[in-house]
Every structure is written in C-alpha cells, then in structure tokens.
Amino acid sequence: NAGVTQTPKFRILKIGQSMTLQCTQDMNHNYMYWYRQDPGMGLKLIYYSVGAGITDKGEVPNGYNVSRSTTEDFPLRLELAAPSQTSVYFCASSLENWTGFNYEQYFGPGTRLTVT
Amino acid sequence: AQTVTQSQPEMSVQEAETVTLSCTYDTSESDYYLFWYKQPPSRQMILVIRQEAYKQQNATENRFSVNFQKAAKSFSLKISDSQLGDAAMYFCAYTSGSRLTFGEGTQLTVNP
C-alpha cells in the first residue's frame, strides 16, 4: 500500500493562476479530506468527501473547489490563486467504522504552495 | 462548535526525561474520539495515540500515554524516556463524527 499520495510536492504560482493538487489513496477509504496548514498553525479543513460524488465544505472553503468521481481520487482545485493561499496542503483519508465514527485519518506528505 | 486548545506553544525536555503536553477541548457530545498527532520537520502527520471517550482506561502506546479526564475535558500526552526523535510539533485533535478539529500545536524540543 502506498497510502495517501499527493502531487506535486512543491509549486510556485503567480497571482491569478489556477492549479489542481492531486490526491490518491489506495486503502479503499470512503472519507477524504483537504486541509491547509499555515506557518506555525494547526490544520484547517477546506473540503471533505464522504464518498464518490459527495463533497462538503469545511472551515475555509473559499477560493477552492473539489470533486470526487472515484473512491481513490480527491483533487483540489485553486482558481485565481492569491497570496493568502500560500500554505502547505494536506490530503487525508479515513474509514467509517460500524459505530458511524471514523477511525484515525491517514495523511499524505503535503504540498507546499507559494503564491507570489 | 467544538474547539481544541493547546496552551503550551513550546515545551522542552532533556533526553531520557518525561514530559507532559496539555490539551483541553470543548464539546457537548458524549461520544467522541481524541487523538495526538506528531509532525516532525518532514511535515508528515503521524498518529501517536487514540482515545475513545467511552473508555475510562487511558490509552498507552509504548512510551506514550494519555491522561484522559472526561469531566474536565482534558486530554494530556505523556512522553516517557524522551528521545531525540520525539522532537516535533504535536497536535491534539477531536472528532465526534467525520471531521477532525485540531489544536494549534505544541513544539517539543528534546535536549541531548
């Protein structure tokens, strides 16, 4: 198992450009998440998905879009990049257990994005 | 809304000594999970330990243990016999369903 993989590892964008951060998991987890982590801070939830075709907003969704066409993939789209989106982005996945809770989340290695 | 508070932005410990990291949370739920994650300089988020709220027994994983006080909504992490590799940012996290709420983190330094 590769676990959760993210591409690219690093990216520099100019203001106004767009890009897609890729995330793939091979653990057959139904839940997937996107977080951002600003320097010296904790993780903030951007979007999450409870399964293919279903997504929902987290705490900080503005400026981002997601889709979930397969169980494995959960790309994050940045439209019209702004300096405020400079951050490290983490993708994660988890499996819902029999009680309706999710077990622990497994994280990808992160993507460091700089918008200048 | 649930909140998670880590009141110690930085902590330091001597190698082989014991250190305790604090975490408090606010919730009206009775069933939930609490986690401690470690983030070393590589940035990888690594699960350290998990505690189910319905369990009274404190979770233990080798040198890592928690002190879970449900009534006080407190969830501290104790690291025994600290090692240089324990140096990292530690995050406390809470979930009552599918979404995790993270604290702001505690940066742990281990001095040789």
Interface residues (C-beta under 8 A of the other chain):
Chain A: Y31 Y33 G40 M41 G42 L43 K44 L45 Y48 V50 G58 V88 F90 A92 S94 E96 T99 G100 F101 N102 E104 Q105 Y106 F107 P109 G110
Chain B: D31 Y33 F35 S42 R43 Q44 M45 L47 R50 F91 T95 S96 G97 S98 R99 L100 F102 G103 E104 G105
